[in-house]
């Protein structure tokens, strides 16, 4: 965990002066919604976790819109946005 925190902090230190702002995307895999072997897959499902701060709204809305355009076997992706103060993968603590 400490190594990941150091990596993110270093990325912020290096990228912020050049870009002014940027988005870090962390992808978590889930066993939720898995189908039986041989069964047709359901639609792709994405859950966007974001802070409650309004400054990120435009970016997360654009990400949500782009994810909704994804199709798998003619099934349109389902996208859910979760606003939270503490954001972390299940069973892990959030980065500081």
C-alpha positions in Angstrom: 0.0 0.0 0.0 2.8 2.4 0.9 4.5 1.8 -2.5 1.2 2.6 -4.4 0.8 5.8 -2.4 4.3 6.8 -3.2 3.8 6.1 -6.9 0.6 8.2 -7.0 2.2 11.0 -5.2 5.1 11.0 -7.5 2.8 11.0 -10.6 1.0 14.0 -9.2 4.3 15.8 -8.5 5.5 15.2 -12.1 2.3 15.6 -14.1 0.5 18.5 -12.3 3.0 21.2 -13.3 2.7 20.2 -17.0 -1.0 19.6 -17.3 -2.6 21.6 -14.5 -5.0 18.7 -13.8 -5.4 15.1 -14.8 -7.5 12.0 -14.0 -6.1 8.8 -12.4 -8.2 5.8 -13.3 -8.0 2.7 -11.1 -9.6 -0.4 -12.4 -11.0 -3.1 -10.0 -12.1 -6.5 -11.2 -15.2 -8.0 -9.6 -16.7 -11.5 -9.5 -20.1 -9.8 -9.4 -22.4 -10.7 -12.3 -20.3 -13.7 -13.5 -22.2 -16.2 -15.6 -22.0 -20.0 -15.7 -19.6 -21.6 -18.2 -21.3 -21.8 -21.6 -24.0 -19.3 -20.7 -24.2 -16.2 -22.8 -22.6 -13.2 -21.1 -24.7 -10.4 -19.8 -24.1 -6.8 -20.7 -20.8 -5.2 -19.7 -21.1 -3.4 -16.4 -19.1 -0.4 -15.1 -19.3 1.3 -11.8 -17.6 4.7 -11.5 -16.6 5.7 -8.0 -16.1 9.5 -7.6 -15.8 12.1 -5.0 -18.7 14.4 -4.2 -16.6 17.4 -5.3 -18.3 19.2 -8.3 -15.0 20.0 -10.0 -14.8 16.4 -11.4 -18.4 16.3 -12.7 -17.6 17.1 -16.3 -14.9 14.5 -16.5 -16.9 11.7 -14.9 -19.9 12.5 -17.0 -17.8 12.2 -20.2 -16.3 8.9 -19.0 -19.8 7.6 -18.2 -21.1 8.6 -21.7 -18.1 6.9 -23.4 -18.6 3.7 -21.4 -22.3 3.6 -22.3 -21.2 3.4 -26.0 -19.5 0.0 -25.3 -21.4 -3.0 -26.6 -20.7 -6.7 -26.1 -22.6 -9.1 -28.3 -25.1 -6.3 -29.1 -25.7 -5.6 -25.4 -25.1 -2.0 -24.3 -23.0 -1.4 -21.3 -24.6 -0.6 -18.0 -22.9 2.3 -16.2 -23.5 3.3 -12.6 -21.9 6.3 -10.9 -21.4 6.2 -7.1 -20.6 9.4 -5.2 -18.7 8.8 -2.0 -16.3 10.4 0.4 -14.2 7.3 0.9 -13.3 5.4 -2.2 -11.4 2.1 -2.1 -11.7 -1.5 -3.5 -13.6 -3.9 -1.4 -11.7 -5.0 1.7 -8.9 -2.4 1.2 -8.5 1.0 2.7 -8.5 4.2 0.6 -5.3 5.9 -0.4 -4.6 9.0 1.7 
